[in-house]
Amino acid sequence: MSHDEKIEPNAKLIRMANQIGTFFLSKPREEGVAGTAEHINKFWEPRMRRQFFEIVDRGGEGLLPIVLDASATVRRPA
């Protein structure tokens, strides 16, 4: 566990989400937002998406704007 993860337990998930978003920043905005959401929907298990929405629902602190925009089409786990 890194120092950042001790301070912010969601640091790793935030970093992962932002890495995905950063990859899609080179695309046109709508395509980038859709690509970010699609990647999270395809490759993140429900537990990770649940944790992601806990962050989003608290205001999304630390997440890039593209990731926050993508959250609107990420599937919320039951």
C-alpha positions in Angstrom: 0.0 0.0 0.0 1.4 3.4 -1.0 1.5 6.4 1.2 -1.3 8.0 -0.9 -3.5 4.9 -0.4 -3.0 5.2 3.4 -4.2 8.8 3.3 -7.0 8.3 0.7 -8.2 4.6 0.5 -9.7 5.3 -2.9 -6.4 6.7 -4.4 -5.7 3.6 -6.5 -9.2 3.5 -8.0 -9.1 7.3 -8.7 -5.7 6.9 -10.3 -6.9 4.0 -12.5 -10.0 5.9 -13.6 -7.9 9.0 -14.4 -5.5 6.9 -16.4 -8.4 5.6 -18.5 -9.7 9.2 -18.9 -6.3 10.5 -19.8 -6.0 7.9 -22.6 -9.2 9.2 -24.1 -8.4 12.9 -23.8 -6.8 12.8 -27.3 -10.2 11.9 -28.8 -13.1 14.3 -29.6 -14.9 15.0 -26.3 -18.0 12.9 -26.8 -15.9 10.0 -28.1 -13.6 10.3 -25.2 -16.4 10.3 -22.6 -18.0 7.3 -24.3 -14.7 5.4 -24.5 -14.0 6.0 -20.8 -17.4 4.8 -19.8 -17.2 1.8 -22.1 -13.8 0.8 -20.7 -15.1 1.0 -17.1 -18.3 -0.9 -18.0 -16.3 -3.7 -19.8 -13.4 -4.2 -17.5 -14.3 -3.1 -14.0 -16.1 -5.7 -11.8 -19.2 -4.6 -9.8 -17.2 -4.0 -6.6 -14.9 -1.5 -8.4 -17.8 0.3 -10.0 -19.6 0.4 -6.6 -16.5 2.0 -5.1 -16.3 4.4 -8.1 -19.8 5.5 -7.5 -19.1 6.1 -3.9 -16.5 8.6 -5.0 -18.7 10.1 -7.6 -21.7 10.5 -5.2 -19.4 12.3 -2.7 -18.6 14.9 -5.4 -15.9 13.1 -7.4 -12.9 14.7 -5.8 -9.7 13.8 -7.6 -11.5 12.5 -10.7 -10.8 14.2 -14.1 -13.8 16.0 -15.7 -13.8 13.4 -18.5 -14.2 10.6 -15.9 -17.0 12.5 -14.1 -18.8 13.1 -17.4 -18.4 9.4 -18.2 -20.0 8.4 -14.9 -23.4 9.3 -16.4 -23.2 6.2 -18.6 -21.2 3.8 -16.4 -23.5 1.0 -15.2 -24.3 1.4 -11.5 -24.0 -2.1 -9.9 -27.1 -3.4 -8.0 
